[in-house]
Amino acid sequence: MSLFDDVLGDSSFAPQTFGPQEGFAGILLGASACDGHIADEEVQSLMTILSRMKLYQHVPPQKFNSMMDRLLGVLKRGGPEKLVELAVPAVPPELRETAFANACDIVLADGVVEQDEKEFIDGLLTKLEINRDRATSIVQVMVFKNQG
């Protein structure tokens, strides 16, 4: 613990509440970083996905950037696991399969699915409470989408 932590308290993992926008983006950012690095293709895919969604349609650029900065801060301090732990409860039930599908898309964006990414997706399936058969169908479609 640092001197600042002694004086200010250790706030690195202070409880944070995410809204639906942060929750959804947090899952996708976690998917981008789950293998220990964020590839350019993953960043591009993340930004494309979010820019197309109605959920972010009326978010001003400054607010969007602040949201992403906050998510990146959680990612840097706690890793993808902590980010997803905070993000999942904020994702509305009707967007959970969408978040899962897009997380799969991001994992596939760089053309390589590493063991860390496989484990991340398997864990995300459980955390988002998605039926395994439904998840298998989603993964198949995302693999087809990303071929070639």
N, C-alpha and C positions, 0 to 999 in steps of 0.2 A: 504494500500500500504506500502511495506517495504522500509527501507532506500536504499536497493539495487535498488529497482524499481525507487526510486526518482533519483538516480544517473545514472543508466543504462537504465532506461525506462522499462516499463512493456512489456517484450517480450514473455510472456507465451503463447500468441496466435498470435504471429507474423505470417503473411501470409506464408504459406508453400505450395509448389507445389509438388504434388506426381506424380511419373511416374506410368505406368500401373502396374508394379510389386507391388509398395507400395499401390496403390489404391485397387487392388484385395485383397492383404493380410490384408489391413486395414479393409475392409468390414468383412472379416472372423474373425479378432481379435475383432472387434466390436460385432459380433454375439456371440463370446465366452464370452464376458464381459457384455452383455446387461442386465443380471439379477443381477449384482452387484458382482459377483465372477466368476472366471474361473476354472471350474472343470478339473481335470486331463484328463478325457475322451475328453473334448473339446480341450485341448492343443494337445493331441495325434492326434485327428482327423484333427486339423488345420495343423499340421506338415506333416501328411500323405498326405493330399490334396495338399499342396504346393509342396512337394517333387515329386509328380507324374506329375506335370504340365510342359508342354513345356516352359511356360513363365519363369520358374525358373531354367531350365535345365543347363544353362551356367552361373549361378550366383555363384561366388566363396563363400565358407562358410563365410569368413570374411565380405564380402559385404552383404550377407544375414543377418548375425547377426547384423550388423550396421543398416540395414533397420528395422529389428524387434525392435531394441532398440529405434529407432526414433518413430516408431509406438506406442510402449509402453509408451514413454514419452508423446505423444499426448493424449493417453488414460488416463494416470494418471492425466494430467493437465485439460483435457476438458471432459473426459468421452467418452462413446461410441458414443454419438450423435455428438460431435465435430470431432471425428475420422472419422465417416461415412461421415459427411459433407465435409471433405477434400478429402476423398477417392473416393466417387462416380464419380466426374467429371473426374478422371484419369482412370477409367475403360473403356476400349474400348467398343463400342456398341456390338460387336460380343461376348464379354465375360460377358455381364450383366446378362443374364439368367444363365450362368455358376456360376457366383458369387452368385446369388440368391439361386440356388440349393444347392451350398456348404454351404452357410450360414444356410439354413434349416437343412442340414445334421449335422452341428455343434450344432445347437440348440437342435436337437434330440439326440445328442451323449450321454448325461448323463441319458437318459431315462425319463426325466421329462421336460415338457414344461410349464414354469411358465408364469404368466400374462405379466411380463416385456418382456419375449422372444416373446410372441405372438404380442405384440405391436411393438416390434423391427422389426419383419418380415413384419408386415402390413405396417409399415413406409418405410421399404426397398423396398417393392414392388412399392410404389409410387415414391421414389427417383430414382430408377433404371428404371422407366417408363416401367414396365412390364405389359402386358395385364393380367387382373385379372383371366380370364379363364385359360390362360397359367400358371399363378402362382399357381392356384388351382391344376392343373395337376402335376406340379413340386412338390408341397407339398405332394400330394397323393403318388407319387413315393418314395419320401424320407421317408414318414411314413412306407411304405411297406418295404423299404430297412432296416430300423432300428428296425423292429419288431423282437422279439425273441432274 
